[in-house]
Amino acid sequence: MSEEQTTLATPLHGFNSPQRYFVGYTLAVLVDLTVLNLLAEFWQHITVSSFSISLLVAILLQLLLKLTIAFEHKLADYFKSKPGTAPKVYRALSTWAILFFSKIIMLEAINLAFGDSITFTGPFDGLVAFFALVFGILIAEFIVSKIYFSLRDKPSDEETAATA
């Protein structure tokens, strides 16, 4: 069954869409949690007071990252629909601005929500440590998704011949 044919009524491999979203977001939060705790354990610039706090931070980070990416894609789609060179330049600048300034907003949201229970120190008042955390999370999520998709069922020779 192809992805185009998959709906809530016809689940893919026994999973409907809400189940796939749940598993995907749970995995993403667990990846975020792992990266955060590894950095907190092995790098002096990130300190977390407890596992519970790191779990809540991972959930908040996942939510904020998904919102940022959705907003960036919506704005990029707007500029893609416009002809000419200027919209391409505006798209590049707006993407950079969103991706950069959203990290500052995320850092402040974590600071407001958790106070001294999590601290980022080092250059630029911990901004470098926070950027390292976010980039570490994105890289880890990318690696996990590559592994996940490489494990999917490959079409057999008969299925390939039938669709050709």
NUDRENNU-522614 format. One record per residue: residue in three letters; y, x, z of N, C-alpha, C in turn; residue number from 1. Coordinates in steps of 0.001 Angstrom, whole numbers, always signed. Each point is the difference from the previous one (the first is absolute). Layout:
# residues N
[pt "Ala", [Y, X, Z], [Y, X, Z], [Y, X, Z], NUM]
...
END
This chain:
# residues 164
[pt "Met", [-1174, +854, +0], [+1174, -854, +0], [+1236, +899, +0], 1]
[pt "Ser", [+915, -189, -932], [+1182, +836, -69], [+1028, -464, +1026], 2]
[pt "Glu", [+996, +865, +241], [+1027, -344, +983], [+812, -1207, -441], 3]
[pt "Glu", [+169, -190, -1335], [+756, -1143, -488], [-700, -1314, +343], 4]
[pt "Gln", [-1318, +26, +111], [-762, -1209, +274], [-143, -274, +1491], 5]
[pt "Thr", [+384, +950, +843], [-165, -155, +1441], [+1099, -892, +559], 6]
[pt "Thr", [-404, -1035, +727], [+946, -886, +684], [-525, -247, +1396], 7]
[pt "Leu", [+728, -804, +757], [-495, -382, +1321], [-1325, -734, -112], 8]
[pt "Ala", [-162, -785, -1069], [-1224, -781, -168], [-1170, +860, -449], 9]
[pt "Thr", [+280, +1084, -742], [-1078, +868, -473], [+230, +1406, +549], 10]
[pt "Pro", [-474, +261, +1195], [+260, +1294, +620], [-659, +1152, -739], 11]
[pt "Leu", [+620, +1166, +88], [-518, +1221, -590], [-926, +666, +1014], 12]
[pt "His", [-1249, +190, -343], [-977, +656, +870], [-58, -641, +1378], 13]
[pt "Gly", [+90, -1324, +63], [-134, -697, +1264], [+1253, -32, +846], 14]
[pt "Phe", [+1111, +590, -468], [+1241, +0, +753], [+1035, -836, -741], 15]
[pt "Asn", [+657, -926, +699], [+1108, -711, -623], [+1286, +809, +214], 16]
[pt "Ser", [+1079, -435, -594], [+1256, +767, +62], [+492, +233, +1422], 17]
[pt "Pro", [+53, -1018, +863], [+449, +274, +1376], [-878, +1025, +719], 18]
[pt "Gln", [-1291, -42, -251], [-889, +985, +621], [+293, +1402, -516], 19]
[pt "Arg", [+225, +132, -1305], [+323, +1316, -565], [+1318, +517, +564], 20]
[pt "Tyr", [+1007, -880, +136], [+1272, +422, +596], [-204, +453, +1445], 21]
[pt "Phe", [-794, -745, +753], [-254, +348, +1389], [-664, +1370, +101], 22]
[pt "Val", [-1033, +217, -782], [-703, +1288, +35], [+942, +1120, -463], 23]
[pt "Gly", [+766, -253, -1048], [+924, +1019, -510], [+1057, +384, +1008], 24]
[pt "Tyr", [+629, -995, +626], [+1043, +301, +975], [-574, +606, +1276], 25]
[pt "Thr", [-1195, -436, +392], [-646, +597, +1168], [-286, +1473, -268], 26]
[pt "Leu", [-522, +301, -1167], [-266, +1388, -357], [+1294, +807, -37], 27]
[pt "Ala", [+1050, -568, -562], [+1284, +704, -70], [+541, +282, +1399], 28]
[pt "Val", [-82, -970, +903], [+465, +215, +1376], [-837, +1090, +671], 29]
[pt "Leu", [-1300, -7, -229], [-857, +1031, +596], [+320, +1388, -551], 30]
[pt "Val", [+316, +84, -1280], [+414, +1278, -583], [+1311, +445, +639], 31]
[pt "Asp", [+970, -914, +115], [+1288, +323, +622], [-200, +459, +1441], 32]
[pt "Leu", [-849, -709, +719], [-289, +326, +1394], [-601, +1398, +106], 33]
[pt "Thr", [-921, +325, -890], [-646, +1309, +18], [+1004, +1109, -280], 34]
[pt "Val", [+820, -178, -1025], [+991, +1026, -340], [+987, +172, +1148], 35]
[pt "Leu", [+498, -1101, +550], [+952, +77, +1110], [-605, +737, +1192], 36]
[pt "Asn", [-1224, -348, +379], [-606, +634, +1163], [-356, +1461, -250], 37]
[pt "Leu", [-412, +342, -1217], [-263, +1405, -308], [+1275, +833, +81], 38]
[pt "Leu", [+1088, -531, -562], [+1266, +725, +80], [+481, +97, +1440], 39]
[pt "Ala", [-155, -1074, +766], [+415, +26, +1407], [-821, +1012, +801], 40]
[pt "Glu", [-1261, +146, -356], [-865, +922, +738], [+257, +1459, -363], 41]
[pt "Phe", [+261, +270, -1281], [+64, +1378, -453], [+1395, +502, -370], 42]
[pt "Trp", [+1019, -825, +151], [+1359, +421, -370], [+950, -401, +1099], 43]
[pt "Gln", [+770, +933, +490], [+863, -242, +1150], [+1198, -902, -309], 44]
[pt "His", [+273, -294, -1246], [+1180, -804, -351], [-246, -1508, +34], 45]
[pt "Ile", [-1250, -416, +211], [-298, -1428, +134], [-773, -187, +1301], 46]
[pt "Thr", [+528, -873, +859], [-637, -269, +1284], [-148, -1508, +158], 47]
[pt "Val", [-1200, -444, +343], [-280, -1419, +222], [-578, -127, +1410], 48]
[pt "Ser", [+505, -968, +764], [-405, -117, +1401], [-1415, -539, +183], 49]
[pt "Ser", [-493, -821, -932], [-1338, -569, +167], [-580, -425, -1340], 50]
[pt "Phe", [-1302, -216, +20], [-675, -481, -1203], [+517, -1385, -387], 51]
[pt "Ser", [+225, -854, +984], [+501, -1360, -281], [+1332, +38, -728], 52]
[pt "Ile", [+877, +887, +440], [+1301, +147, -670], [-204, +488, -1424], 53]
[pt "Ser", [-888, +963, -200], [-221, +515, -1360], [-581, -1090, -902], 54]
[pt "Leu", [-846, -866, +539], [-539, -1107, -789], [+1118, -961, -402], 55]
[pt "Leu", [+863, -350, +929], [+1122, -891, -315], [+970, +644, -985], 56]
[pt "Val", [+229, +1295, +146], [+864, +723, -947], [-635, -11, -1384], 57]
[pt "Ala", [-1306, +213, -87], [-697, -9, -1298], [+126, -1367, -665], 58]
[pt "Ile", [-127, -1061, +763], [+143, -1356, -558], [+1428, -215, -494], 59]
[pt "Leu", [+986, +384, +817], [+1400, -152, -409], [+301, +843, -1231], 60]
[pt "Leu", [-489, +1233, -31], [+222, +861, -1171], [-604, -605, -1261], 61]
[pt "Gln", [-1203, -542, +117], [-657, -605, -1163], [+831, -1176, -518], 62]
[pt "Leu", [+462, -830, +909], [+840, -1138, -387], [+1282, +470, -689], 63]
[pt "Leu", [+673, +966, +594], [+1255, +485, -572], [-220, +721, -1331], 64]
[pt "Leu", [-1083, +765, -115], [-293, +665, -1273], [-271, -1011, -1106], 65]
[pt "Lys", [-762, -1041, +304], [-307, -1021, -1012], [+1267, -751, -408], 66]
[pt "Leu", [+863, -311, +964], [+1259, -679, -323], [+899, +886, -862], 67]
[pt "Thr", [+67, +1280, +324], [+815, +946, -774], [-503, +99, -1433], 68]
[pt "Ile", [-1308, +148, -163], [-572, +128, -1341], [+210, -1280, -799], 69]
[pt "Ala", [-161, -1147, +636], [+214, -1277, -697], [+1455, -122, -444], 70]
[pt "Phe", [+934, +361, +865], [+1419, -64, -349], [+333, +964, -1128], 71]
[pt "Glu", [-546, +1216, +82], [+250, +993, -1042], [-550, -473, -1342], 72]
[pt "His", [-1191, -597, -11], [-591, -500, -1250], [+809, -1158, -575], 73]
[pt "Lys", [+481, -876, +853], [+801, -1136, -469], [+1287, +492, -658], 74]
[pt "Leu", [+661, +968, +630], [+1224, +546, -570], [-300, +785, -1285], 75]
[pt "Ala", [-1100, +738, -30], [-383, +743, -1204], [-278, -955, -1156], 76]
[pt "Asp", [-665, -1118, +282], [-272, -993, -1046], [+1305, -567, -567], 77]
[pt "Tyr", [+978, -184, +865], [+1302, -491, -459], [+616, +993, -993], 78]
[pt "Phe", [+11, +1285, +361], [+592, +1001, -885], [-831, +226, -1261], 79]
[pt "Lys", [-1329, -164, +88], [-849, +147, -1185], [+319, -1057, -1048], 80]
[pt "Ser", [+431, -1160, +446], [+277, -1092, -930], [+1315, +194, -753], 81]
[pt "Lys", [+801, +952, +401], [+1301, +245, -634], [-126, +1083, -1071], 82]
[pt "Pro", [+662, -186, -1139], [-56, +1023, -1057], [+981, +1142, +278], 83]
[pt "Gly", [-269, +1131, -605], [+929, +1110, +67], [-391, +1077, +990], 84]
[pt "Thr", [+848, +1025, +26], [-252, +1159, +854], [+502, -213, +1421], 85]
[pt "Ala", [+1131, -654, +144], [+588, -184, +1327], [-965, -681, +980], 86]
[pt "Pro", [-682, -1073, -387], [-947, -604, +953], [-1118, +950, +436], 87]
[pt "Lys", [-396, +918, -905], [-1028, +979, +379], [+531, +951, +1068], 88]
[pt "Val", [+1255, +407, -156], [+632, +868, +994], [+162, -760, +1315], 89]
[pt "Tyr", [+466, -1258, -80], [+158, -820, +1208], [-1342, -216, +692], 90]
[pt "Arg", [-1033, -180, -793], [-1338, -196, +575], [-432, +1246, +765], 91]
[pt "Ala", [+186, +1161, -601], [-393, +1254, +657], [+799, +210, +1284], 92]
[pt "Leu", [+1305, -216, -79], [+845, +187, +1189], [-324, -1010, +1095], 93]
[pt "Ser", [-209, -1255, -393], [-305, -1023, +1010], [-1368, +240, +625], 94]
[pt "Thr", [-973, +451, -796], [-1325, +310, +544], [+111, +1116, +1025], 95]
[pt "Trp", [+714, +1059, -348], [+172, +1109, +934], [+697, -483, +1268], 96]
[pt "Ala", [+1083, -753, -155], [+745, -474, +1168], [-851, -888, +900], 97]
[pt "Ile", [-745, -912, -607], [-856, -898, +790], [-1057, +798, +743], 98]
[pt "Leu", [-668, +893, -702], [-1075, +765, +623], [+526, +948, +1080], 99]
[pt "Phe", [+1180, +545, -184], [+571, +897, +1011], [+545, -782, +1190], 100]
[pt "Phe", [+887, -944, -250], [+660, -695, +1108], [-939, -950, +743], 101]
[pt "Ser", [-1046, -456, -660], [-964, -844, +705], [-686, +783, +1118], 102]
[pt "Lys", [-182, +1304, -186], [-625, +815, +1049], [+894, +71, +1229], 103]
[pt "Ile", [+1297, +78, -218], [+940, +12, +1125], [-40, -1350, +723], 104]
[pt "Ile", [-75, -1071, -756], [-100, -1337, +599], [-1322, -128, +769], 105]
[pt "Met", [-1099, +501, -584], [-1294, -39, +691], [+48, +782, +1308], 106]
[pt "Leu", [+594, +1173, -50], [+103, +828, +1200], [+788, -733, +1078], 107]
[pt "Glu", [+1084, -635, -388], [+809, -753, +967], [-756, -1216, +524], 108]
[pt "Ala", [-764, -673, -861], [-797, -1152, +441], [-1041, +440, +1025], 109]
[pt "Ile", [-638, +1140, -235], [-978, +529, +954], [+688, +376, +1304], 110]
[pt "Asn", [+1167, +607, -116], [+763, +374, +1187], [+400, -1235, +804], 111]
[pt "Leu", [+455, -1046, -674], [+382, -1237, +695], [-1213, -689, +625], 112]
[pt "Ala", [-1116, -17, -713], [-1182, -710, +486], [-722, +746, +1116], 113]
[pt "Phe", [-32, +1327, -60], [-849, +755, +917], [+739, +996, +872], 114]
[pt "Gly", [+1283, +211, -248], [+793, +884, +847], [-598, +1379, +145], 115]
[pt "Asp", [-119, +448, +1254], [-501, +1342, +278], [-1521, +95, -29], 116]
[pt "Ser", [-683, -1087, -328], [-1468, +35, -69], [-487, +803, -1197], 117]
[pt "Ile", [+857, +166, -999], [-296, +870, -1137], [+1272, +762, -328], 118]
[pt "Thr", [-141, +1303, -172], [+1173, +813, -307], [-282, +901, -1195], 119]
[pt "Phe", [+1022, +153, -797], [-11, +925, -1128], [+1089, +1018, +286], 120]
[pt "Thr", [-355, +1276, +33], [+959, +1045, +307], [+22, +1005, -1140], 121]
[pt "Gly", [+871, +984, +137], [+72, +1043, -1013], [+1247, -157, -852], 122]
[pt "Pro", [-10, +594, -1195], [+1180, -7, -859], [+513, -1413, -299], 123]
[pt "Phe", [+1317, -103, -31], [+698, -1255, -303], [-422, -1132, +935], 124]
[pt "Asp", [-47, +312, +1289], [-342, -988, +1035], [-1342, -680, -232], 125]
[pt "Gly", [-965, +728, -497], [-1339, -528, -195], [-233, -672, -1338], 126]
[pt "Leu", [+1026, -45, -843], [-145, -635, -1304], [-1031, +732, -861], 127]
[pt "Val", [-28, +1314, +74], [-978, +775, -771], [-1417, -327, +475], 128]
[pt "Ala", [-194, -103, +1310], [-1321, -343, +538], [-411, -1400, -447], 129]
[pt "Phe", [+950, -928, -5], [-322, -1358, -427], [-339, -36, -1487], 130]
[pt "Phe", [+772, +713, -823], [-310, +70, -1431], [-1381, +616, -209], 131]
[pt "Ala", [-339, +1035, +781], [-1333, +615, -112], [-1078, -1021, +337], 132]
[pt "Leu", [+235, -820, +1018], [-952, -1044, +363], [-171, -995, -1145], 133]
[pt "Val", [+1099, -492, -549], [-70, -991, -1070], [-681, +582, -1230], 134]
[pt "Phe", [+355, +1220, -379], [-639, +611, -1165], [-1473, +273, +270], 135]
[pt "Gly", [-333, +403, +1213], [-1406, +186, +372], [-778, -1296, -115], 136]
[pt "Ile", [+605, -1096, +451], [-623, -1323, -98], [-211, -381, -1463], 137]
[pt "Leu", [+1034, +166, -816], [-116, -366, -1418], [-1058, +832, -717], 138]
[pt "Ile", [-59, +1289, +313], [-1012, +861, -620], [-1396, -416, +455], 139]
[pt "Ala", [-156, -259, +1296], [-1317, -411, +517], [-426, -1337, -594], 140]
[pt "Glu", [+937, -959, -107], [-335, -1295, -610], [-400, +174, -1459], 141]
[pt "Phe", [+691, +886, -711], [-333, +270, -1398], [-1410, +579, -112], 142]
[pt "Ile", [-327, +962, +852], [-1327, +621, -27], [-1079, -1031, +317], 143]
[pt "Val", [+227, -819, +1018], [-981, -1021, +375], [-178, -1007, -1135], 144]
[pt "Ser", [+1089, -396, -646], [-133, -958, -1106], [-729, +627, -1185], 145]
[pt "Lys", [+226, +1279, -280], [-722, +680, -1077], [-1494, +28, +299], 146]
[pt "Ile", [-350, +312, +1231], [-1415, +14, +389], [-585, -1402, -125], 147]
[pt "Tyr", [+724, -990, +503], [-467, -1388, -40], [-286, -442, -1438], 148]
[pt "Phe", [+961, +220, -901], [-185, -455, -1380], [-1037, +835, -754], 149]
[pt "Ser", [-206, +1239, +411], [-1044, +798, -653], [-1393, -482, +387], 150]
[pt "Leu", [-104, -755, +1080], [-1297, -512, +460], [-361, -1364, -586], 151]
[pt "Arg", [+881, -563, -829], [-293, -1322, -559], [-1208, +73, -932], 152]
[pt "Asp", [-604, -1152, -214], [-1151, -84, -893], [+430, +362, -1415], 153]
[pt "Lys", [-775, +852, -618], [+250, +371, -1390], [-809, -938, -875], 154]
[pt "Pro", [+556, -438, -1126], [-789, -872, -893], [-1204, +763, -538], 155]
[pt "Ser", [-1114, -700, -84], [-1212, +617, -544], [+133, +112, -1515], 156]
[pt "Asp", [-903, +724, -616], [+27, +172, -1457], [-139, -1321, -714], 157]
[pt "Glu", [-843, -908, +568], [-195, -1315, -648], [+1280, -828, +53], 158]
[pt "Glu", [+714, +44, +1156], [+1245, -760, +122], [+1060, +550, -938], 159]
[pt "Thr", [+52, +1332, -134], [+958, +628, -896], [-287, -388, -1448], 160]
[pt "Ala", [-1262, -10, -384], [-381, -360, -1362], [+265, -1483, -269], 161]
[pt "Ala", [-179, -840, +1015], [+214, -1449, -163], [+1472, -335, -202], 162]
[pt "Thr", [+902, +770, +629], [+1436, -284, -118], [+615, +671, -1220], 163]
[pt "Ala", [-709, +954, -602], [+547, +734, -1144], [-80, -807, -1285], 164]
END
